Amino acid sequence: MSADVTSEEFRVLVGQFRASLKAMEQRGVVSVSAENSDLPSPLTEAVAPVPTATPTTPAAAAPKPMSDAAALPETEAAAAPKPMSDAAETEAATAPETEPSTKATPPTSMPTTPSTSRAPQGGVVQSLAELRADIGDCQRCELAQSRKTLVFGAGSEVASLMFVGEAPGAEEDRLGEPFVGPSGQLLDKMIVAMGWSRETVYIANVLKCRPPQNRDPKAAEVAACEGFLTRQIQRISPSVIVTLGKPAAHLLLKSTASMGALRGVWQSYEGVPVMPTYHPAYLLRDPSKKRETWADLQQVMARLASLGIETP
Ligand code: SF4
């Protein structure tokens, strides 16, 4: 439109436009109404409806706080980091079943105490008084017919040092006490020279009854009686055993070697160190062997000292 058009002319033009528009409307070419003039703009129609539901993907990708892990579905919870207590539980559940018993039970390679290693299967070690009561008036071998007194043993029930001889002699048979005759007096001197006493060691014999004329023990007699000595050793559980003479060494060491070969060399009985040496009765017959015997006993003293066992 030109800037030179007057108001009157503009009204005329508008009137003409409206008339034309009305004519077109009457012919059905266009449809013009007052409502249509208020139609929303195409931009407004293009706006997408505001979603009412929050998209799930971004939320699922967001990191979760640790406290939510427990509330996750099983698969997610499995992938989430576990608290320490849960991890420990899992390890316990997957650990070998034998592990607890292995922990509760000492390893087999671990050294056992002498009393445990020598304990009778499934049994409780008897006291010496109980054992003596069990022996009673023993008739298990022929020596029961000739003995006067059964000679059980003497000394401390908790002795660290134990002497094992052969069998009672005449004095022992009469008094019922081991090593009280001439050989016993020599043994007492040996024990005192070592720094111990008859009361602080334990003294026993392979046989509890005297063989007639002090003859050597028979194999059947040893077999019948050895269980009593075994149970004495179990009870006393000494740290060191000194065998006096051949029968004691042969029985405990299951050897048939001569005393010359056995003496002075450390052996073992059920885990207990054993020092074989000569019998005092033999030393009375051959005093020259006292020097070797003393050397053996000195080894015993050193062994006890190395174990931290002091003389009483
Ligand atoms: S030596 Fe031993 S087995 Fe023989 S009767 Fe005496 S205690 Fe019994």
Residues whose N, C-alpha, C, O or C-beta is under 5 A from the ligand:
A	BS01	SF4	C138 Q139 R140 C141 L143 A144 L207 K208 C209 E221 A224 C225
